[in-house]
Each structure stands twice: as structure tokens, then as C-alpha cells.
Amino acid sequence: MDDDVPPTAGTRRPRQPRQATAERRAEILRAAANTFGSKGYMSGSLTDVAEQVGITHAGVLHHFGSKEQLLVEVLEYRDKEDVRDLEGQHIPGGIELFYHLLRTARMNVDRRGIVQGYTVLTGESVTENHPARAWVTDRFRVLRDEIKTALLAVGEGAVTEELADCAASSIIGVMDGLQIQWLLDDEKVDLPVATQFAIEAILAAALAGNVRPHPLG
């Protein structure tokens, strides 16, 4: 096994070149996403992660310092994957943001492990003192603000701040909820189609404002 750890004092082994490359870190992140996705953060161990990439528990710590830091970087890695192919590598604004959300749903069909890891970790983050809690809370806040800003731009004055806030929270909630259903039964839930239906319905209701139908009274 390749430890990826510098030789300790007192050994006669010649010093090896440092192997903390971006490629190796990405390999560990993918393994961690798979481990945390299938076992959860609490049950998934660094040894589980290490075995997938052919290094030791100490080797993982050499690259990331702690299990908590590895978790945070797994979550950040997922978000970077979402925008990797976008100009400027950040979420677009206006109507393009909603097209981006639909593209993300289509991409997720082919990266089940990342979706599973995100779903498990965000669910676990509601527990007290979970190391991902602050990251997840901040991520939802930023995403709500981005969706709200995009909706206000699309509405061009026809959408109130209050309604935009509600619509943004609803879109995030629907997308995450659909991912759970899809993970449990992907034959019954068409993730891209259901996501597009939900986002379009929420957008239509928000843009209609006070004149939107209220079938529930």
C-alpha cells in the first residue's frame, strides 16, 4: 500500500517526491463521496476511504488533515462539479440560472454516488454539532439568495421580495426531495422531467403573483 505519507524520522528509506497532487486529492474526494454516500458521515470511516484508493488512514489525513475537513471538501467538490463547464465556473443569473438547475438534474442521473453523498450528508447535518451543519446552512442561504435574485430579474418588477423568497425555498426543497425519491426508486421517478415540471410550476406561480390560481383556497 502507498501511504502517501513522508518518511518518519529514523527510517533509512530515501525521501520520496511529494505526492499530494490535485489528481490524488480528487481520487480521495471521489472515494469519500462514495463512502459517506453509502454509509453516512458518522459510519463511514477514513479507512473505508483509504482502501478505495490504495493508501492508509494516515495517508488520507496527510492530504486533508481531519475527517471533518475531508467532509467539507467533499461537499465543495460536488458544488465545483456542478459549475465546472460553465463560463467563469459560477452559477449564472436570470433565466439562465433555472436552465442551469435543469442541467444539474440531468447530470445527476449519471453521478448517483455524488447525489447520494450530498443527500445523506445534508440530512445528517440537521443533527446537533454535525461538522457539516454550518456549511450546509450557508450553502442553502447562498442558493436561496441566488434563486431569489434570478427570479426578481426574470419578473422585472412583477414579483415581490416575499414571493421570490418563498419560491426560492420551494425550488430547493422540491429538487432535494425529488432526489431522495429518485435514489429510492429511479424506475418510478424521472428526475430531470419531474424537476423541470416542478421548477416551471413554481416559476409560473411566482410570475403570476396575486392573480395566480389558488386551488386549495
C-alpha positions in Angstrom: 0.0 0.0 0.0 1.2 3.5 -0.9 0.9 5.5 2.3 1.3 8.9 0.7 3.0 9.9 3.9 6.5 11.4 4.2 9.1 9.0 5.8 9.2 9.4 9.6 12.4 10.3 11.5 14.8 7.4 11.9 13.9 5.5 8.8 16.5 4.8 6.2 14.2 5.0 3.2 15.2 7.7 0.8 13.0 10.7 0.7 10.3 10.4 -2.0 8.8 13.2 -4.0 5.7 14.7 -2.5 2.6 13.0 -4.0 -0.1 15.4 -2.7 -1.2 16.2 -6.3 -4.6 17.5 -7.4 -5.2 14.2 -9.1 -4.7 12.2 -5.9 -6.8 14.6 -3.8 -9.6 14.3 -6.4 -9.3 10.5 -6.2 -9.7 10.6 -2.4 -12.6 13.0 -2.6 -14.5 10.7 -5.0 -13.8 7.8 -2.7 -15.0 9.8 0.3 -18.2 10.9 -1.5 -18.9 7.2 -2.3 -18.2 6.2 1.3 -20.2 8.9 3.0 -23.0 8.5 0.5 -23.4 4.7 1.1 -22.6 4.7 4.9 -23.2 8.3 6.1 -20.6 10.5 7.6 -20.8 9.0 11.1 -20.5 5.4 10.0 -18.1 5.9 7.0 -14.5 5.7 8.2 -11.3 7.1 6.8 -10.1 3.5 6.5 -13.0 2.8 4.2 -12.0 5.8 2.1 -8.3 4.9 2.1 -8.8 1.3 1.0 -10.6 2.5 -2.2 -7.5 4.5 -3.3 -4.8 2.1 -2.1 -3.4 4.2 0.7 -3.6 4.2 4.5 -5.8 6.0 7.0 -2.7 8.2 7.7 -2.4 8.9 4.0 -5.9 10.4 3.9 -5.0 12.6 6.9 -1.8 13.7 5.2 -3.9 15.2 2.4 -6.8 16.6 4.3 -5.8 16.9 8.0 -9.0 15.5 9.5 -12.2 13.7 8.7 -14.2 16.9 9.2 -12.1 18.8 6.7 -12.5 15.9 4.2 -16.2 16.1 4.6 -16.2 19.9 3.9 -14.1 19.4 0.8 -16.3 16.6 -0.5 -19.3 19.0 -0.3 -17.3 21.8 -2.0 -16.1 19.3 -4.7 -19.7 18.5 -5.5 -20.6 22.2 -6.0 -17.5 22.7 -8.2 -18.6 19.8 -10.4 -21.9 21.5 -10.9 -20.3 24.6 -12.5 -17.2 23.0 -14.0 -18.3 23.5 -17.6 -19.8 27.0 -17.1 -18.2 30.2 -18.2 -16.4 31.7 -15.2 -17.3 28.5 -13.2 -20.1 30.1 -11.2 -23.9 29.8 -11.3 -25.4 32.2 -13.9 -28.1 34.7 -13.2 -31.5 35.5 -14.6 -33.4 32.9 -16.6 -30.1 31.0 -17.2 -29.9 30.0 -13.6 -33.1 28.0 -14.0 -31.8 26.3 -17.1 -28.6 25.5 -15.0 -30.8 23.8 -12.4 -32.4 21.6 -15.0 -28.9 20.8 -16.5 -27.8 19.8 -13.0 -30.7 17.4 -12.6 -29.8 15.8 -15.9 -26.1 15.5 -14.9 -27.1 13.9 -11.5 -28.6 10.9 -13.3 -25.1 9.9 -14.3 -23.4 10.6 -10.9 -25.6 8.7 -8.4 -22.8 8.5 -5.9 -22.3 12.2 -5.6 -26.1 12.7 -5.3 -26.3 10.0 -2.6 -23.4 11.6 -0.7 -25.0 15.0 -0.8 -28.4 13.7 0.3 -27.1 11.7 3.2 -24.8 14.5 4.4 -27.3 17.3 4.2 -29.8 15.1 6.1 -27.3 14.3 8.8 -26.4 18.0 9.1 -29.6 18.7 11.0 -28.3 16.8 14.0 -26.6 18.7 16.8 -22.9 19.5 16.4 -22.6 17.8 13.0 -19.4 19.1 11.3 -21.3 19.9 8.0 -24.1 21.9 9.6 -22.5 25.3 9.1 -21.5 24.6 5.6 -24.9 23.2 4.6 -26.8 26.1 6.3 -24.6 28.6 4.5 -25.0 26.8 1.1 -28.8 26.9 1.4 -28.7 30.6 2.3 -26.5 31.4 -0.7 -28.5 29.3 -3.1 -31.8 30.9 -1.9 -30.4 34.3 -2.5 -29.2 33.4 -6.0 -32.5 31.9 -7.0 -34.4 34.9 -5.5 -32.2 37.4 -7.3 -32.7 35.5 -10.6 -36.4 35.3 -10.1 -36.7 39.0 -9.4 -34.7 39.7 -12.6 -37.0 37.5 -14.7 -40.1 39.0 -13.1 -38.9 42.6 -13.9 -40.8 44.1 -11.1 -43.8 41.8 -11.2 -42.6 39.5 -8.4 -42.5 40.7 -4.8 -39.5 40.1 -2.5 -41.7 37.9 -0.2 -42.9 35.8 -3.1 -39.4 35.4 -4.5 -38.2 34.2 -1.1 -40.9 31.6 -0.9 -40.4 30.4 -4.5 -36.6 30.1 -3.9 -37.1 27.9 -0.8 -39.7 25.9 -2.7 -37.5 25.2 -5.6 -34.6 24.0 -3.4 -37.0 21.8 -1.4 -38.6 20.2 -4.4 -35.2 19.5 -6.1 -33.8 17.8 -2.9 -37.0 15.9 -2.3 -37.1 14.6 -5.8 -33.5 13.4 -5.5 -34.4 11.3 -2.5 -37.4 9.7 -4.3 -35.2 9.1 -7.3 -32.4 7.5 -5.2 -35.0 5.1 -3.7 -36.8 4.3 -6.9 -35.3 5.6 -10.1 -37.7 3.5 -12.2 -40.7 5.4 -11.0 -39.2 8.8 -10.7 -37.8 10.5 -13.8 -35.5 13.1 -12.1 -35.0 15.5 -15.0 -38.6 15.5 -16.1 -40.0 15.9 -12.6 -37.5 18.6 -11.8 -38.5 20.6 -14.9 -42.2 20.2 -14.1 -41.7 21.5 -10.5 -39.5 24.4 -11.4 -41.8 25.6 -14.2 -44.8 25.3 -12.0 -43.2 27.4 -9.2 -41.9 29.9 -11.7 -45.3 30.2 -13.3 -47.0 30.7 -9.9 -44.4 33.3 -8.8 -44.6 35.3 -12.1 -48.4 35.3 -11.9 -48.3 36.9 -8.5 -51.6 37.7 -6.9 -53.6 36.5 -9.9 -52.2 33.0 -9.7 -54.8 30.3 -9.1 -55.3 29.0 -5.5 -56.9 25.6 -5.9 -56.5 24.9 -2.2 -58.3 28.1 -1.2 
